[in-house]
């Protein structure tokens, strides 16, 4: 696996690294790092791509990612005026013995579950998100205690979904990242029409077989799976904008309504009408 390794260091006078509104929306950054990462973004709608999981978030997102789990920056392609908080914590950042305390059992379990990637919703997302935005204004000790409180809220929250991402071990390779960016940009520009593997393989100067191995290695998905998940994300956006199921299917590149319904359910766990009703 060849994905960019991000080097992270704790802040001065702090056991973790806090980034407030780092704008990377024009940068395609498919990367991993050995640290845990807690991300809150608000005022944006975009793509949540963690390991082999791809889905869409609307308005805001709160995600907790475990070590060595490859992910795309959550503001990639966002054009709205958004805010983002990123907290990066090294494994054992408060000492291994600290997490053995029985009072911290729920948080210790949270960190284990985060290895597959976690997405939070509802009141939890809004409440903890606001707390994370306030961290920068606190003194070091207060910041640490506030973060611990936020982690406890995440640990006991039922408003959570596992993203089922897969950890990786990799080395930095800029050429691989640039090639994947070209694939992403091609899909973004052409998802509404028929796309074949030969066309995309030619775009990145690979044989069909080499391209299929490359995509599977970097994302954990086949190209068809990646394309279909992206199309479903676009269809969700259209359904939220009050388009009919048929309109959403056609505009997002599905030539058959029955195939659209099948793929939509496979990706989201519900059919398009159920999604539209739940979100209305």
C-alpha positions in Angstrom: 0.0 0.0 0.0 1.5 3.3 -1.0 -0.3 6.3 0.6 1.1 9.5 1.9 2.4 9.3 5.5 1.6 12.5 7.4 4.1 13.5 10.1 2.5 14.9 13.2 3.9 16.4 16.4 2.1 17.4 19.5 1.6 21.2 20.2 3.9 22.9 22.7 2.7 22.4 26.3 0.2 19.9 25.1 -0.1 16.1 24.7 -2.0 16.3 21.5 -2.1 18.4 18.3 -5.0 20.8 17.7 -5.7 22.4 14.3 -8.4 25.0 14.0 -9.9 25.6 10.6 -7.1 24.2 8.4 -8.5 24.8 4.8 -7.5 22.0 2.5 -10.6 22.0 0.2 -8.5 22.5 -2.9 -6.0 19.8 -2.0 -6.5 16.1 -2.6 -4.8 14.5 0.4 -5.3 10.7 0.6 -3.1 9.9 3.6 -2.7 8.0 6.8 -0.8 8.5 10.1 -0.1 6.5 13.3 -2.1 8.9 15.4 -5.8 8.9 16.2 -7.7 11.7 14.6 -10.9 13.4 15.7 -12.4 15.7 13.0 -15.4 18.1 13.2 -16.4 20.1 10.1 -19.4 22.4 10.0 -20.9 24.5 7.2 -20.0 22.0 4.6 -21.4 19.0 2.7 -18.9 16.6 1.2 -17.5 13.1 0.9 -16.5 10.9 3.8 -13.9 8.5 2.4 -12.2 6.4 5.2 -10.4 3.2 4.2 -12.8 1.3 1.9 -15.8 3.2 3.1 -17.3 6.1 1.0 -20.4 8.0 2.0 -21.8 11.6 2.0 -22.2 14.0 4.9 -24.6 17.0 4.8 -24.1 20.2 6.8 -21.6 18.9 9.3 -19.6 15.8 10.2 -17.9 14.4 13.3 -15.5 11.5 12.7 -13.0 9.6 14.9 -10.3 7.7 13.0 -7.9 5.1 14.3 -4.2 4.7 13.5 -3.0 3.9 10.0 -6.5 4.2 8.6 -6.2 5.9 5.2 -8.6 8.8 4.6 -9.3 11.7 2.3 -9.4 15.2 3.8 -13.0 15.8 4.7 -13.1 19.3 3.1 -11.9 18.2 -0.3 -14.0 19.9 -3.0 -16.0 22.0 -0.5 -16.9 25.4 -1.8 -18.9 26.8 1.1 -17.6 28.9 4.0 -16.9 26.2 6.5 -15.1 25.6 9.9 -13.0 22.6 10.8 -11.4 21.3 14.0 -8.8 18.5 13.8 -7.4 16.8 17.0 -4.6 14.3 16.6 -3.5 12.1 19.4 -0.6 9.7 19.5 -1.4 6.2 20.8 -0.7 6.2 24.5 -0.6 10.0 24.5 -1.4 10.1 28.2 0.7 7.0 29.1 -0.4 3.4 28.7 -1.2 2.9 32.4 -3.6 5.9 32.3 -6.1 4.0 30.3 -6.1 1.0 32.7 -8.2 3.0 35.2 -11.7 1.5 35.5 -13.2 5.0 35.2 -11.8 5.2 31.7 -13.0 1.8 30.4 -15.6 3.4 28.1 -13.0 5.7 26.5 -10.5 2.8 26.1 -13.2 0.9 24.2 -13.9 4.0 22.1 -10.3 4.0 21.0 -10.5 0.4 20.0 -13.7 0.9 18.0 -12.1 4.0 16.3 -9.6 1.6 14.5 -12.4 1.0 12.0 -13.5 4.6 11.9 -16.5 6.1 13.7 -19.1 8.6 12.5 -21.3 10.5 15.1 -24.6 12.1 14.4 -27.5 14.0 16.1 -27.1 15.7 19.4 -23.7 14.1 20.0 -22.3 15.6 16.8 -23.6 19.1 17.6 -22.7 19.1 21.3 -19.2 17.6 21.0 -18.5 19.6 17.9 -19.2 22.8 19.7 -17.0 21.7 22.6 -14.1 20.9 20.2 -14.4 24.4 18.6 -14.0 25.9 22.1 -10.8 24.0 23.0 -8.4 26.5 21.5 -9.6 29.2 24.0 -8.8 27.1 27.0 -5.5 26.9 29.0 -3.5 23.6 28.6 -5.0 21.8 31.7 -8.5 23.0 30.9 -8.1 21.9 27.3 -7.0 18.4 28.4 -9.9 18.0 30.8 -12.4 19.3 28.2 -11.1 16.8 25.7 -11.4 14.0 28.1 -15.0 15.0 28.8 -15.8 15.1 25.1 -14.2 11.6 24.6 -16.4 10.3 27.4 -19.5 11.6 25.7 -18.5 10.0 22.4 -17.7 6.7 24.3 -21.2 6.4 25.7 -23.2 7.8 22.7 -25.6 5.6 20.8 -25.5 8.1 17.9 -22.6 6.4 16.3 -21.9 4.3 13.2 -18.8 2.2 12.4 -17.3 3.0 9.0 -15.6 -0.4 8.8 -12.4 1.0 7.4 -9.2 -1.1 7.3 -5.9 -0.1 8.8 -2.8 -0.2 6.5 0.9 -0.1 6.6 2.4 2.0 3.8 5.1 4.2 2.5 5.0 7.7 1.1 4.6 7.8 -2.7 3.6 11.2 -4.2 3.1 9.7 -7.7 0.5 7.2 -6.4 -1.4 10.0 -4.7 -1.4 12.2 -7.8 -2.6 9.3 -9.9 -5.5 8.6 -7.5 -6.3 12.4 -7.5 -6.6 12.2 -11.3 -9.0 9.2 -11.0 -11.1 11.1 -8.5 -11.3 14.2 -10.6 -12.3 12.1 -13.7 -15.1 10.4 -11.7 -16.3 13.8 -10.4 -16.4 15.2 -13.9 -17.9 12.2 -15.7 -19.9 10.1 -13.2 -23.2 11.0 -15.0 -22.3 9.1 -18.1 -21.1 5.6 -18.9 -17.5 5.1 -17.8 -15.5 2.0 -18.5 -12.3 0.7 -16.9 -10.3 0.9 -20.2 -10.9 4.7 -20.4 -9.8 5.4 -16.8 -6.8 3.0 -17.1 -5.7 4.9 -20.2 -6.1 8.2 -18.4 -3.5 7.2 -15.8 -1.2 5.3 -18.2 -1.9 1.8 -16.8 -3.1 -1.5 -18.4 -6.6 -2.5 -17.3 -5.2 -5.3 -15.1 -2.6 -3.0 -13.5 -5.3 -0.3 -12.9 -7.7 -2.7 -11.2 -4.9 -3.9 -8.9 -3.8 -0.3 -8.2 -7.3 0.9 -7.2 -8.0 -2.1 -5.1 -4.6 -1.7 -3.3 -5.1 2.0 -2.5 -8.8 2.1 -1.6 -9.8 -1.4 -0.8 -12.5 -1.1 -3.5 -12.8 -2.1 -7.1 -13.2 0.7 -9.6 -16.9 -0.2 -10.1 -17.5 -0.1 -6.4 -15.8 3.3 -6.1 -17.8 4.7 -9.0 -21.1 3.3 -7.7 -20.5 4.6 -4.2 -19.7 8.1 -5.6 -22.8 7.9 -7.8 -25.0 7.0 -4.8 -23.5 9.9 -2.9 -24.6 12.3 -5.7 -28.0 10.7 -5.9 -28.5 11.3 -2.2 -27.7 14.9 -2.7 -30.3 15.1 -5.5 -32.9 13.3 -3.4 -32.3 15.8 -0.6 -32.9 18.6 -3.1 -36.4 17.1 -3.8 -35.6 15.4 -7.1 -37.6 12.2 -7.8 -35.9 8.8 -7.5 -36.0 8.4 -11.3 -34.4 11.9 -11.8 -31.7 11.1 -9.2 -30.9 7.8 -10.8 -30.5 9.2 -14.3 -28.6 12.3 -13.3 -26.1 10.3 -11.2 -25.3 7.9 -14.0 -27.4 4.9 -13.4 -29.0 3.6 -16.7 -31.4 1.2 -15.0 -33.7 2.1 -12.1 -33.7 -1.4 -10.7 -29.9 -1.5 -10.7 -29.9 2.0 -9.0 -32.2 0.7 -6.3 -30.1 -2.4 -5.8 -26.8 -0.5 -5.5 -28.4 2.3 -3.4 -29.5 -0.3 -0.9 -26.2 -2.1 -0.9 -24.3 1.1 -0.2 -26.7 2.7 2.3 -28.7 -0.1 3.8 -32.0 1.4 2.6 -33.8 2.1 -0.7 -34.0 5.6 -2.2 -37.6 6.2 -1.0 -36.7 5.2 2.6 -33.7 7.5 2.5 -35.8 10.4 1.2 -38.6 9.8 3.8 -36.1 9.5 6.7 -34.3 12.7 5.7 -37.5 14.8 5.0 
